[in-house]
Amino acid sequence: VTRLQLGGHRDETEVSAIAEKLLSESEQIERDIEDFALLCYDDPLLWAQKAFPWGKGILAKLDGPCPCQTRILTVLGEAVKKRSFNGRDAVAPIRIAVSSGHGIGKSILGGIIDNWIKSTRPHCRGTVTANTFKQLETKIWAAITAISKLSVTAHWFEAGASRNYRLGAKDTWFSAPQSSNEENSESFAGQHEASSTSYYLNDDCSSIADIIFEVQEGGLTDGE
């Protein structure tokens, strides 16, 4: 670790050398993060285990994914491997539904999956919804925002109230919350990404109108 101390005399050559070393170390760290994201393209469990500082923030008192989260992430990774999307030819959509009680970490899991997808799939597009706006705002979207800020790729994204997007690609690489009101169903239409991933995260599905899922089907016809 290089430490730059303030005060005292340093000539321009020495300062330039220190700055160059710091920049070189920063660039190497960024390359390492990019390489790790590539490695985790089909391994969301590894991403969950290594991309976040377990024990801090929303992950306080946790030392890693719980058994239920581990099973789901493993199934998800296996499904990605099986489809082997080549970035051109559409593959069958992955569908995972979980029936469970409260307090098992579904919101955290949703946040991890959202961050994994956005960190490993350039120009993906995702929509997040829940049975009520309060549930959407205070549970699943709040978890997505918190997880994004803890991630090793936190500096890649702007985590806002209305969109979580890759810096420099706000309109093409993002996830966004959307109300599940039945009259709002058309807001779920038109989401396509033939060369990347189009995805939906639905929280508390049992109370979401069927029309929402019907419209979402249109976003699962191409890409991954």
HUJO-V450972 format. One record per backbone hydrogen bond with DSSP energy under -0.5 kcal/mol. NH is the residue of the N-H (numbers start at 1). CO is the residue of the C=O. Records with the same first field share a line. If there is no record, write none. Layout:
# HUJO-V450972
NH: CO  CO
This chain:
# HUJO-V450972
4: 2
5: 3
15: 11
16: 12
17: 13
18: 14
19: 15
20: 16
21: 17
22: 18
23: 19
24: 20
25: 21
26: 22
27: 23
28: 24
29: 25
30: 26
31: 27
32: 28
33: 29
34: 30
35: 31
36: 32
37: 33
38: 34
39: 35
40: 36
41: 38
43: 40
47: 43
48: 44
49: 45
50: 46
51: 47
54: 52
55: 59
56: 53
59: 56
60: 57
62: 59
70: 66
71: 67
72: 68
73: 69
74: 70
75: 71
76: 72
77: 73
78: 74
79: 75
80: 76
81: 77
82: 78
83: 79
84: 80
91: 223
100: 98
109: 105
110: 106
111: 107
112: 108
113: 109
114: 110
115: 111
116: 112
117: 113
118: 114
119: 115
120: 116
121: 117
124: 121
125: 197
126: 174
127: 199
128: 176
129: 201
131: 203
136: 132
137: 133
138: 134
139: 135
140: 135
141: 136
143: 139
144: 140
145: 141
146: 142
147: 143
148: 144
149: 145
150: 146  147
151: 147
152: 51
154: 151
156: 153
157: 153  154
158: 165
159: 157
160: 158  163
164: 175
165: 158  163
166: 173
167: 156
169: 166
172: 169
173: 169
174: 124
175: 164
176: 126
178: 128
184: 181
185: 182
187: 184
188: 185
189: 186
191: 188
192: 190
196: 193
199: 125
201: 127
202: 200
203: 129  201
207: 204
208: 205
212: 209
213: 209
214: 210
215: 211
216: 212
217: 213
218: 215
219: 216
220: 217
221: 218
224: 196
